């Protein structure tokens, strides 16, 4: 079990992850008609036109929600592993590595959203800044789980 958070707090954070996952699933679902139409159009258009439908700027919203869901699921795995006293200590390094990889993807998506005019640059910069605080928190959780500084 984690020295950073008591079991009751870990259970609350896992429940919070479940709520965030449900929220992100609903957001992804709200784009299903849009993505369905683009997918259909991409399949019936000539080869050169398919790129227009597969790289539509608004699809970055869906990519963002899906990547965020992967981040939250990874975070949930960290908390679940911390809750289990028999967790293999190596798992925390792997989960932190996966979290970092997903954060890199989120920065790319967010940057593309700025380039495509989907979000303002200031929102992207705020997101990047806030994500560093979250990443440090996740690092501390993983360090606690593996018993060494990561």
Beta strands, then each sheet from edge to edge (+ up, - down):
end
